Amino acid sequence: MTPELDPDHLRFALSLEDSLAEPAASHVWSPHSAATALSLLAAGASGEVLAALTRLLAGAGGSLGTHTAALDAAVSAEAPGEGPPDGWTPPGQEVPPLELVSVNDLYVRAGQAVLPGFAAALAERPSSAVRHADFAGAPEKVRQEINASVAETTRGMIPDLLPAGSVTAGTRSVLLNALWARLVWISPFDPENTAERVFHTPGGDRRVPTMRQTEHFPVAEAAGLRMLTLSGHHGLHLDIVLSGDGAVAAPVLTAGTYRALLEARRPERVEVTLPRFRVESGFELLPLLPGLAAVAGGPGGDLSGITGDPFQVDAIIHRAVLNVDEVGAEGAAATAVMMVLGAMPQRPREFHVDRPFAFVLRRGSAALFLGRITDPEDPGPARTPDPTL
């Protein structure tokens, strides 16, 4: 049984996906990480900023509560309700432990007190902490410390979230979410069956390392699209979506079409070919959120609920990476909300996957990773995870 996707989360994810996508280009981002960071920011907001964040995350007249609950449930130790596609684990297969980490940190100036209300809201979120940093005296050291923390959480997949110069003596606070997840296929691909096959990119045909297996998988056709679900343990699933007409263009998902595909899924015996791929992207999200930028990116931005100081959002830096191979999928993402004092000037701101496709890596009611592949970059052969890491 597929858990009901949180409608606010799905609307947020697909709306921002439209802004991030570029024709003929691959990308990946994490709706979960971005929404988590924004929901934490909302806990310190009031007035027009809170209203803008509420519209962004919960729609007009909505409430942030259900979206926030869906985000936290998606990274909890308890697996969501959806099991394997056929309801069983292959005999003799050992179920690996859940490998999913989400960390929420608030960095503030050394000696700066955090208001009790915000501290309590932060403490309610998974793996959260307040950390003091010497922004004024050693901004480059703080940047390196934040990057080292993100690298540790993401198992080295995101070593340098914050670029040089992004933390300055004027930085007053950084609100950070880091996410890492490893999905192990219930039905893994045999590396012996991986071979170079044609992939039809917008720029012409290429031969790329492509995995293959024939097994029972949930498949669906709806609204002119086709979808295959590859399942992992602990309620993790990767949905692969193709256009139904064979077009050499990544399909555009809407909330309605994605729900229709999920509802139409039926297990069938399918020969699957899927390229191994790695995709990595970085974005500055604030310019893509004009409603929020207009009120949170200027003086008097109603963000005094964090420390009592009138913060304004200077930038929202987001990075994500996803690897898919014969063993499974591994993804990492991080989102940093950079804040300065509001009085400071703002800085400038048959199921053959052989053509571009969209993907959603989800758990429970949230999309952990979302994006599209137009020209696959091969991460190399699958490696068996080291259980000591």
C-alpha positions as CSV (number, residue, x, y, z in Angstrom):
1,M,0.0,0.0,0.0
2,T,1.5,3.3,-1.1
3,P,1.5,5.9,1.7
4,E,-0.5,9.0,0.8
5,L,2.1,11.6,-0.4
6,D,1.7,14.8,1.6
7,P,0.0,17.2,-0.9
8,D,1.9,20.3,0.4
9,H,5.2,18.6,0.1
10,L,4.4,17.3,-3.4
11,R,3.2,20.8,-4.6
12,F,6.3,22.4,-3.2
13,A,8.7,19.8,-4.7
14,L,7.2,19.9,-8.2
15,S,6.8,23.7,-8.2
16,L,10.4,24.4,-7.5
17,E,11.5,21.5,-9.8
18,D,10.0,23.6,-12.7
19,S,12.2,26.5,-11.7
20,L,15.4,24.4,-11.4
21,A,15.0,22.4,-14.6
22,E,16.9,23.5,-17.7
23,P,16.2,22.1,-21.2
24,A,18.5,19.2,-22.2
25,A,20.4,19.3,-18.8
26,S,20.5,16.7,-16.0
27,H,20.1,17.9,-12.4
28,V,19.2,16.7,-8.9
29,W,18.1,18.4,-5.7
30,S,16.5,17.4,-2.5
31,P,12.9,18.7,-1.8
32,H,13.3,17.2,1.7
33,S,16.5,19.1,2.6
34,A,15.3,22.4,1.2
35,A,11.8,22.1,2.8
36,T,13.4,21.1,6.1
37,A,15.6,24.1,6.2
38,L,12.8,26.5,5.2
39,S,10.5,24.9,7.8
40,L,13.2,25.6,10.5
41,L,13.5,29.1,9.3
42,A,9.7,29.5,9.7
43,A,10.1,28.8,13.4
44,G,12.0,32.0,13.8
45,A,9.8,34.1,11.4
46,S,6.8,36.3,11.9
47,G,4.8,38.8,9.8
48,E,5.3,38.8,6.1
49,V,8.2,36.4,6.2
50,L,6.2,33.7,8.0
51,A,3.3,34.3,5.6
52,A,5.6,33.8,2.6
53,L,7.1,30.7,4.1
54,T,3.6,29.3,4.8
55,R,2.4,30.0,1.3
56,L,5.6,28.3,-0.1
57,L,5.4,25.2,2.1
58,A,1.7,24.8,2.8
59,G,-0.2,26.8,0.2
60,A,-2.5,29.8,0.7
61,G,-4.3,29.5,4.0
62,G,-2.5,26.3,4.9
63,S,-0.7,25.2,8.0
64,L,3.0,24.2,8.2
65,G,2.2,21.4,10.7
66,T,1.4,18.5,8.3
67,H,4.2,19.3,5.9
68,T,6.7,19.4,8.8
69,A,5.4,16.1,10.2
70,A,5.8,14.5,6.8
71,L,9.4,15.7,6.5
72,D,10.3,14.3,10.0
73,A,8.5,11.0,9.4
74,A,10.4,10.4,6.2
75,V,13.8,10.3,8.1
76,S,12.5,8.5,11.2
77,A,13.8,5.1,12.2
78,E,10.4,3.6,11.6
79,A,9.8,2.5,8.0
80,P,6.7,4.0,6.2
81,G,3.8,1.7,5.4
82,E,4.7,0.7,1.8
83,G,6.5,-2.6,1.6
84,P,8.3,-4.4,-1.3
85,P,6.4,-4.4,-4.6
86,D,5.3,-8.0,-4.2
87,G,5.2,-8.0,-0.4
88,W,8.2,-10.2,0.3
89,T,12.0,-10.3,0.6
90,P,13.8,-12.9,-1.5
91,P,14.5,-16.0,0.6
92,G,17.9,-15.9,2.3
93,Q,18.3,-12.2,1.7
94,E,19.5,-10.4,4.8
95,V,17.8,-7.0,5.4
96,P,20.5,-4.4,5.8
97,P,20.2,-1.7,8.5
98,L,18.5,1.6,7.6
99,E,21.1,4.0,6.3
100,L,19.5,7.4,6.5
101,V,20.7,10.5,8.3
102,S,19.2,14.0,8.5
103,V,21.0,16.6,10.7
104,N,19.7,20.1,11.5
105,D,22.2,22.7,13.0
106,L,21.9,26.4,13.8
107,Y,25.2,28.2,13.9
108,V,25.2,31.6,15.7
109,R,27.9,33.9,16.9
110,A,29.9,32.9,20.0
111,G,28.1,34.1,23.1
112,Q,24.8,34.7,21.2
113,A,21.7,33.4,23.0
114,V,19.0,31.7,21.1
115,L,15.4,32.6,22.0
116,P,13.7,29.8,24.1
117,G,10.9,29.5,21.6
118,F,13.2,28.8,18.6
119,A,15.4,26.6,20.7
120,A,12.4,24.5,21.7
121,A,11.2,24.3,18.0
122,L,14.7,23.2,16.9
123,A,15.0,20.6,19.6
124,E,11.8,18.9,18.4
125,R,13.3,18.2,14.9
126,P,15.6,15.2,14.2
127,S,19.2,15.4,15.2
128,S,19.3,19.1,15.9
129,A,21.8,21.3,17.7
130,V,22.8,24.9,18.3
131,R,26.5,25.6,17.6
132,H,28.4,28.7,18.4
133,A,30.9,30.0,15.8
134,D,33.4,32.9,15.6
135,F,31.9,34.5,12.5
136,A,33.4,37.9,13.3
137,G,36.9,36.8,14.1
138,A,37.4,33.7,11.9
139,P,34.8,33.4,9.2
140,E,37.0,31.2,6.9
141,K,37.5,28.7,9.8
142,V,33.7,28.7,10.4
143,R,33.1,27.9,6.7
144,Q,35.6,25.0,6.9
145,E,33.9,23.7,10.1
146,I,30.5,23.8,8.5
147,N,31.8,22.1,5.3
148,A,33.5,19.4,7.4
149,S,30.3,18.7,9.3
150,V,28.3,18.4,6.1
151,A,31.0,16.1,4.6
152,E,30.8,13.9,7.7
153,T,27.0,13.6,7.5
154,T,27.0,13.0,3.8
155,R,29.8,10.4,3.9
156,G,32.1,12.6,1.9
157,M,29.6,13.0,-1.0
158,I,29.4,16.8,-0.4
159,P,32.8,18.0,0.8
160,D,32.4,21.7,0.0
161,L,28.9,23.0,0.5
162,L,29.8,26.6,1.2
163,P,32.1,28.2,-1.4
164,A,35.0,30.5,-0.6
165,G,33.7,33.9,0.5
166,S,30.2,32.7,1.4
167,V,30.9,33.2,5.1
168,T,32.1,36.6,6.1
169,A,32.6,38.7,9.2
170,G,29.1,40.0,8.5
171,T,27.5,36.6,8.7
172,R,25.4,36.3,11.8
173,S,23.8,32.9,11.5
174,V,23.7,29.8,9.3
175,L,20.7,27.4,9.4
176,L,21.8,24.1,8.0
177,N,20.2,20.8,7.0
178,A,22.3,17.8,5.7
179,L,20.8,14.6,4.4
180,W,22.3,11.3,3.4
181,A,20.5,8.1,2.3
182,R,21.6,4.8,0.9
183,L,19.0,2.5,-0.8
184,V,19.9,-1.1,-1.3
185,W,17.7,-2.8,-4.0
186,I,15.5,-5.7,-2.9
187,S,16.2,-7.1,-6.3
188,P,19.7,-6.0,-7.2
189,F,21.1,-6.0,-10.7
190,D,23.7,-8.5,-11.7
191,P,26.9,-6.6,-12.7
192,E,27.6,-9.4,-15.3
193,N,24.5,-8.1,-17.2
194,T,25.7,-4.5,-17.3
195,A,26.8,-3.6,-20.9
196,E,27.0,-0.6,-23.1
197,R,23.7,0.2,-24.7
198,V,22.3,3.1,-26.7
199,F,20.8,6.1,-24.8
200,H,19.0,8.7,-26.8
201,T,20.2,12.1,-25.5
202,P,18.9,15.4,-26.8
203,G,22.3,15.9,-28.4
204,G,22.3,12.5,-30.2
205,D,22.7,8.8,-29.4
206,R,25.4,7.6,-26.9
207,R,26.4,4.2,-25.7
208,V,26.4,4.1,-21.9
209,P,26.9,1.4,-19.2
210,T,23.4,0.1,-18.7
211,M,22.1,-2.4,-16.1
212,R,19.6,-5.1,-17.0
213,Q,17.4,-7.6,-15.2
214,T,14.0,-9.3,-15.7
215,E,11.8,-9.4,-12.6
216,H,8.4,-8.5,-11.2
217,F,8.2,-4.7,-10.6
218,P,5.4,-2.2,-10.2
219,V,4.8,-0.4,-13.5
220,A,2.2,2.1,-14.5
221,E,0.9,4.1,-17.5
222,A,-1.1,7.3,-17.0
223,A,-1.5,10.8,-18.5
224,G,0.8,9.9,-21.3
225,L,3.6,8.8,-19.0
226,R,5.2,5.4,-18.0
227,M,6.6,4.7,-14.6
228,L,8.7,1.9,-13.0
229,T,9.3,1.6,-9.3
230,L,12.6,0.1,-8.0
231,S,12.3,-0.7,-4.3
232,G,14.8,-0.9,-1.5
233,H,14.5,-2.0,2.1
234,H,13.0,0.2,4.8
235,G,10.4,1.9,2.6
236,L,12.8,3.5,0.2
237,H,11.7,3.6,-3.5
238,L,13.1,5.0,-6.7
239,D,10.5,5.9,-9.3
240,I,11.7,6.2,-12.9
241,V,9.3,8.1,-15.3
242,L,9.5,8.2,-19.1
243,S,7.3,9.9,-21.6
244,G,4.9,7.4,-23.1
245,D,5.4,8.6,-26.7
246,G,9.1,7.9,-27.0
247,A,10.1,11.5,-27.0
248,V,13.7,12.4,-26.4
249,A,12.9,14.8,-23.7
250,A,12.6,14.4,-19.9
251,P,8.9,14.3,-18.9
252,V,7.5,17.1,-16.8
253,L,5.7,15.8,-13.7
254,T,2.7,17.5,-12.1
255,A,1.1,16.5,-8.8
256,G,-1.9,15.1,-10.6
257,T,0.1,13.0,-13.1
258,Y,2.5,11.7,-10.4
259,R,-0.4,10.7,-8.1
260,A,-2.1,9.0,-11.1
261,L,1.0,7.0,-11.9
262,L,1.4,5.9,-8.2
263,E,-2.3,4.8,-8.1
264,A,-2.0,3.0,-11.4
265,R,1.0,0.8,-10.5
266,R,0.6,-2.9,-10.9
267,P,3.3,-5.6,-10.5
268,E,4.3,-7.2,-13.8
269,R,7.2,-9.2,-15.1
270,V,9.4,-6.6,-16.8
271,E,12.7,-6.5,-18.6
272,V,14.4,-3.4,-17.2
273,T,17.3,-1.6,-18.7
274,L,18.6,1.4,-16.7
275,P,21.8,3.3,-17.1
276,R,24.1,3.5,-14.1
277,F,24.3,7.2,-13.4
278,R,25.7,9.9,-11.2
279,V,24.2,13.4,-11.1
280,E,25.4,16.4,-9.0
281,S,24.0,19.9,-8.9
282,G,24.3,23.1,-6.9
283,F,21.8,26.0,-6.7
284,E,21.3,29.3,-5.0
285,L,17.6,28.9,-4.2
286,L,16.7,32.4,-2.9
287,P,16.3,34.0,-6.4
288,L,14.1,31.1,-7.4
289,L,11.7,31.9,-4.5
290,P,10.7,35.5,-5.4
291,G,7.9,35.6,-2.9
292,L,10.3,34.8,0.0
293,A,13.2,36.8,-1.4
294,A,11.0,40.0,-1.5
295,V,10.3,39.9,2.2
296,A,13.1,37.9,3.8
297,G,16.0,39.3,1.7
298,G,15.7,42.9,2.8
299,P,15.9,44.9,6.0
300,G,13.1,44.4,8.5
301,G,12.6,40.8,7.3
302,D,10.6,39.6,10.4
303,L,13.3,37.0,11.3
304,S,13.9,38.2,14.9
305,G,12.5,35.1,16.4
306,I,15.8,33.2,16.3
307,T,18.1,35.3,18.6
308,G,16.1,38.5,18.9
309,D,18.3,40.3,16.2
310,P,16.6,41.4,13.0
311,F,18.1,38.9,10.6
312,Q,17.6,38.9,6.9
313,V,18.3,35.9,4.5
314,D,21.4,36.6,2.4
315,A,21.5,33.3,0.4
316,I,20.1,29.8,0.4
317,I,22.8,27.5,-0.8
318,H,21.8,24.0,-1.9
319,R,23.8,21.0,-3.1
320,A,22.8,17.5,-4.0
321,V,24.3,14.3,-5.5
322,L,22.8,10.9,-6.4
323,N,24.6,7.7,-7.6
324,V,22.6,4.8,-9.0
325,D,24.3,1.4,-9.7
326,E,23.7,-2.3,-9.6
327,V,23.6,-2.5,-5.7
328,G,21.3,0.5,-5.1
329,A,21.2,4.3,-4.9
330,E,23.1,6.7,-2.6
331,G,22.2,10.3,-2.3
332,A,23.3,13.3,-0.3
333,A,22.1,16.8,0.0
334,A,22.6,19.9,2.1
335,T,20.9,23.3,2.4
336,A,22.4,26.3,4.2
337,V,20.3,29.4,4.9
338,M,22.9,32.3,5.3
339,M,21.7,35.2,7.5
340,V,23.1,38.7,8.1
341,L,21.7,41.6,10.2
342,G,18.7,43.3,8.5
343,A,20.4,46.6,8.6
344,M,23.3,45.4,6.4
345,P,23.3,45.9,2.6
346,Q,22.2,42.8,0.7
347,R,24.8,41.0,-1.3
348,P,24.1,40.3,-5.0
349,R,22.4,37.5,-5.4
350,E,10.1,-2.9,-21.3
351,F,10.7,-0.5,-19.4
352,H,13.9,0.5,-21.2
353,V,15.4,3.7,-19.9
354,D,17.2,4.8,-23.1
355,R,16.2,8.4,-23.2
356,P,15.9,11.3,-20.8
357,F,13.9,10.6,-17.7
358,A,12.7,12.1,-14.4
359,F,13.3,10.4,-11.1
360,V,11.9,10.6,-7.5
361,L,13.7,8.9,-4.6
362,R,11.0,8.9,-1.8
363,R,10.3,7.5,1.6
364,G,7.0,7.8,3.3
365,S,5.3,11.1,2.5
366,A,8.3,13.0,1.3
367,A,10.6,13.1,-1.8
368,L,14.2,12.8,-0.6
369,F,15.6,13.5,-4.1
370,L,14.1,14.7,-7.3
371,G,15.5,15.5,-10.7
372,R,16.0,14.4,-14.3
373,I,18.7,12.7,-16.4
374,T,19.2,13.8,-20.0
375,D,22.8,12.5,-20.6
376,P,23.9,10.0,-17.9
377,E,27.3,10.3,-16.3
378,D,28.6,6.9,-15.2
379,P,29.7,6.6,-11.5
380,G,31.5,3.3,-12.3
381,P,30.7,-0.2,-11.3
382,A,28.8,-0.8,-8.1
383,R,30.8,-1.3,-4.9
384,T,29.6,-3.3,-1.9
385,P,29.1,-0.9,1.0
386,D,31.7,-1.2,3.8
387,P,29.7,-2.2,6.9
388,T,32.3,-0.5,9.1
389,L,31.5,2.9,7.7
